[in-house]
Amino acid sequence: MEINKHYRIKTGHKTMAPIINKTVRQAKLDILKLNEGQAKVINAQIGAELYWRERGAFGKPINKNVEAKLKRLEKHFDKLLKQDGVFKPELNRRGCVIKRSSHPQRGRYYYDHKLLGQKDGWCQYDTDQDAGYFGVWVNVLKMEVITYCEGDVSHVLAQNSELFKAELQSLVDYYNPSAFATTFDNEGNKEAYYEQNEVHDYLRINVMDKVQQTCH
């Protein structure tokens, strides 16, 4: 453990170190420069750092000054994250706003029930990776996409149709279409059937053309 007069903390978290290795006063000013996603990541890292230090995972008892600093920063983060508009929104590569959260106690069927039961534009986007721990849902009316993966949830909100088209195209490009049925003839030849969905319609993509391109 490395400490100087400002309670400098040696940590393996590169995203956290620039914040917590400053005085609390300076750290609070720098926190306001973060986007929402960065703030949530660093706050989670501080919580993990406290958890393991309090349990002596680093081989030495936690320094009380370090513990106090981490707790002050954690409390400050918690307070700011509960307020709307404090942090600028996080943007993904397409320029859409992305909100991240973690719900390890939920499975993808929680979102199937919650979103598809609303009947306000949500549909499931079938992929070749669908499982109890993974799923993608799209709302072409609200221009939103939700992805659930092993407890981590990303909620993408597009500000206009062009950004939304770019977001949907990234889904089509990344995930292979998932067959909803497969048949075999008497000779064992396999034939898969794919469903044209709202995303393909929105982008004016023929799903069978996409399948043929993927196969070749």
GIDAZI-V470702 format. One record per residue. N is the residue number from 1. RES is the residue in three letters. SS is DSSP state (h for helix, s for strand, l for the rest). PHI is phi in whole degrees, -180 to 180 (none if undefined). D_CENTER is the distance of its C-alpha to the mean C-alpha in Angstrom with 2 decimals. Layout:
BEGIN
<<N | RES | SS | PHI | D_CENTER> <N | RES | SS | PHI | D_CENTER>>
END
This chain:
BEGIN
<<1 | MET | l | none | 31.79> <2 | GLU | l | -113 | 32.63> <3 | ILE | l | -136 | 33.70> <4 | ASN | l | -123 | 35.72> <5 | LYS | l | -65 | 36.94> <6 | HIS | l | -98 | 33.49> <7 | TYR | l | 61 | 32.03> <8 | ARG | l | -63 | 30.25> <9 | ILE | l | -115 | 27.84> <10 | LYS | l | -81 | 27.36> <11 | THR | l | -143 | 23.80> <12 | GLY | l | -86 | 21.91> <13 | HIS | l | -85 | 18.69> <14 | LYS | h | -65 | 19.17> <15 | THR | h | -74 | 16.62> <16 | MET | h | -90 | 18.38> <17 | ALA | h | -54 | 21.97> <18 | PRO | h | -60 | 22.71> <19 | ILE | h | -86 | 22.14> <20 | ILE | h | -78 | 23.75> <21 | ASN | l | -91 | 26.60> <22 | LYS | l | -116 | 28.07> <23 | THR | l | -63 | 30.14> <24 | VAL | h | -59 | 28.47> <25 | ARG | h | -62 | 29.90> <26 | GLN | h | -69 | 28.59> <27 | ALA | h | -62 | 25.16> <28 | LYS | h | -63 | 24.93> <29 | LEU | h | -72 | 25.82> <30 | ASP | h | -70 | 23.34> <31 | ILE | h | -58 | 20.46> <32 | LEU | l | -69 | 21.09> <33 | LYS | l | -86 | 20.41> <34 | LEU | l | -80 | 16.72> <35 | ASN | s | -90 | 13.99> <36 | GLU | h | -61 | 11.88> <37 | GLY | h | -63 | 8.85> <38 | GLN | h | -63 | 11.66> <39 | ALA | h | -63 | 13.48> <40 | LYS | h | -67 | 11.03> <41 | VAL | h | -64 | 10.77> <42 | ILE | h | -66 | 14.56> <43 | ASN | h | -63 | 15.34> <44 | ALA | h | -66 | 13.81> <45 | GLN | h | -67 | 15.79> <46 | ILE | h | -64 | 18.85> <47 | GLY | h | -61 | 18.70> <48 | ALA | h | -68 | 18.62> <49 | GLU | h | -61 | 21.36> <50 | LEU | h | -64 | 23.48> <51 | TYR | h | -58 | 23.09> <52 | TRP | h | -77 | 24.38> <53 | ARG | h | -67 | 26.96> <54 | GLU | h | -66 | 28.42> <55 | ARG | l | -101 | 28.93> <56 | GLY | l | 67 | 30.70> <57 | ALA | l | -69 | 28.33> <58 | PHE | l | -98 | 29.44> <59 | GLY | l | 87 | 33.09> <60 | LYS | l | -135 | 34.25> <61 | PRO | l | -62 | 34.28> <62 | ILE | l | -68 | 31.80> <63 | ASN | l | -71 | 33.53> <64 | LYS | h | -63 | 33.93> <65 | ASN | h | -67 | 33.36> <66 | VAL | h | -64 | 30.07> <67 | GLU | h | -60 | 29.03> <68 | ALA | h | -64 | 30.09> <69 | LYS | h | -65 | 28.21> <70 | LEU | h | -61 | 24.90> <71 | LYS | h | -68 | 25.44> <72 | ARG | h | -65 | 26.38> <73 | LEU | h | -68 | 23.26> <74 | GLU | h | -62 | 21.05> <75 | LYS | h | -64 | 23.04> <76 | HIS | h | -67 | 22.79> <77 | PHE | h | -59 | 19.01> <78 | ASP | h | -56 | 18.91> <79 | LYS | h | -65 | 21.45> <80 | LEU | h | -69 | 19.82> <81 | LEU | h | -69 | 16.36> <82 | LYS | l | -84 | 18.34> <83 | GLN | l | -102 | 19.96> <84 | ASP | l | -76 | 18.88> <85 | GLY | l | 84 | 19.37> <86 | VAL | l | -71 | 19.73> <87 | PHE | l | -103 | 16.87> <88 | LYS | s | -69 | 16.46> <89 | PRO | l | -69 | 13.32> <90 | GLU | l | -83 | 10.76> <91 | LEU | s | -112 | 11.46> <92 | ASN | l | -88 | 10.18> <93 | ARG | l | -65 | 13.08> <94 | ARG | l | -86 | 14.52> <95 | GLY | l | 90 | 14.86> <96 | CYS | l | -88 | 12.78> <97 | VAL | s | -71 | 11.23> <98 | ILE | s | -127 | 7.47> <99 | LYS | s | -112 | 6.81> <100 | ARG | s | -111 | 4.33> <101 | SER | s | -152 | 6.38> <102 | SER | s | -130 | 7.91> <103 | HIS | l | -139 | 10.76> <104 | PRO | l | -63 | 12.46> <105 | GLN | l | -80 | 15.56> <106 | ARG | l | -99 | 14.40> <107 | GLY | l | -108 | 14.76> <108 | ARG | h | -66 | 13.98> <109 | TYR | h | -71 | 17.43> <110 | TYR | h | -61 | 16.52> <111 | TYR | h | -77 | 14.55> <112 | ASP | h | -57 | 17.45> <113 | HIS | h | -70 | 19.83> <114 | LYS | h | -69 | 18.14> <115 | LEU | h | -81 | 17.18> <116 | LEU | h | -71 | 20.03> <117 | GLY | l | -79 | 22.46> <118 | GLN | l | -77 | 22.09> <119 | LYS | l | 55 | 23.97> <120 | ASP | l | -127 | 22.76> <121 | GLY | l | 113 | 21.38> <122 | TRP | s | -78 | 18.47> <123 | CYS | s | -140 | 18.91> <124 | GLN | s | -83 | 17.37> <125 | TYR | l | -99 | 16.72> <126 | ASP | l | -71 | 18.44> <127 | THR | l | -131 | 17.47> <128 | ASP | l | -80 | 19.35> <129 | GLN | l | -110 | 16.57> <130 | ASP | l | -57 | 16.60> <131 | ALA | s | -162 | 17.20> <132 | GLY | l | -65 | 17.03> <133 | TYR | l | -109 | 13.77> <134 | PHE | s | -148 | 12.13> <135 | GLY | s | -169 | 12.34> <136 | VAL | s | -132 | 11.73> <137 | TRP | s | -130 | 13.41> <138 | VAL | s | -129 | 14.86> <139 | ASN | s | -127 | 17.09> <140 | VAL | l | -76 | 19.55> <141 | LEU | l | -79 | 21.36> <142 | LYS | l | -91 | 18.63> <143 | MET | l | 58 | 16.89> <144 | GLU | s | -133 | 13.42> <145 | VAL | s | -136 | 10.97> <146 | ILE | s | -120 | 8.79> <147 | THR | s | -123 | 7.29> <148 | TYR | s | -114 | 7.83> <149 | CYS | s | -144 | 8.26> <150 | GLU | l | 52 | 10.51> <151 | GLY | l | 97 | 9.42> <152 | ASP | s | -93 | 5.66> <153 | VAL | s | -121 | 4.68> <154 | SER | s | -118 | 3.30> <155 | HIS | s | -116 | 6.86> <156 | VAL | s | -100 | 8.75> <157 | LEU | s | -124 | 12.28> <158 | ALA | l | -91 | 15.04> <159 | GLN | l | -83 | 18.03> <160 | ASN | l | -154 | 20.56> <161 | SER | h | -66 | 21.47> <162 | GLU | h | -66 | 21.55> <163 | LEU | h | -66 | 17.95> <164 | PHE | h | -67 | 17.07> <165 | LYS | h | -62 | 19.35> <166 | ALA | h | -65 | 17.75> <167 | GLU | h | -67 | 14.28> <168 | LEU | h | -66 | 16.08> <169 | GLN | h | -64 | 18.15> <170 | SER | h | -65 | 15.30> <171 | LEU | h | -65 | 14.49> <172 | VAL | h | -63 | 18.22> <173 | ASP | h | -71 | 18.65> <174 | TYR | h | -86 | 16.00> <175 | TYR | l | -101 | 16.66> <176 | ASN | l | -75 | 20.30> <177 | PRO | l | -58 | 21.81> <178 | SER | l | -104 | 22.33> <179 | ALA | l | -72 | 25.94> <180 | PHE | l | -90 | 26.70> <181 | ALA | s | -158 | 30.15> <182 | THR | s | -136 | 32.22> <183 | THR | s | -125 | 36.02> <184 | PHE | s | -131 | 38.70> <185 | ASP | l | -86 | 42.27> <186 | ASN | l | -63 | 45.41> <187 | GLU | l | -97 | 45.12> <188 | GLY | l | 86 | 41.60> <189 | ASN | l | -72 | 40.03> <190 | LYS | s | -100 | 36.41> <191 | GLU | s | -138 | 35.08> <192 | ALA | s | -105 | 31.54> <193 | TYR | s | -119 | 30.77> <194 | TYR | l | -119 | 27.74> <195 | GLU | l | -102 | 26.87> <196 | GLN | l | -73 | 26.55> <197 | ASN | l | -115 | 23.66> <198 | GLU | h | -61 | 22.67> <199 | VAL | h | -66 | 20.37> <200 | HIS | h | -64 | 23.32> <201 | ASP | h | -64 | 25.69> <202 | TYR | h | -62 | 23.76> <203 | LEU | h | -90 | 23.78> <204 | ARG | l | 58 | 27.30> <205 | ILE | l | -109 | 26.54> <206 | ASN | l | -86 | 28.83> <207 | VAL | h | -62 | 26.79> <208 | MET | h | -69 | 29.87> <209 | ASP | h | -64 | 30.19> <210 | LYS | h | -65 | 26.62> <211 | VAL | h | -63 | 27.49> <212 | GLN | h | -64 | 30.66> <213 | GLN | h | -64 | 29.01> <214 | THR | h | -66 | 26.55> <215 | CYS | h | -70 | 29.54> <216 | HIS | l | -96 | 31.58>>
END
